[in-house]
Amino acid sequence: MLELRPSCECCDTELPPDAPNAMICTFECTFCKDCVDNRLQGVCPNCSGNFSPRPVRPTSALKKFPASTVRVHNPAGC
């Protein structure tokens, strides 16, 4: 199950579970679409992988399987 991290690792923008602009790599590194496109040029700074849009977890499933509250913020890696 995906963690659904709450923010962009680069700019710390809020990315709630239903955020249409959340992007992830295969290791679930999480960034906003703006950082992926304009700062990272589509390459994850942590694993060198590419990004895909993060799936949206239905609200009904969030009660049983909540999103992560752990923020990962590493502006130096951007």
Order of alpha helices (4+ residues) and beta strands (2+ residues): beta-beta-alpha-beta-alpha
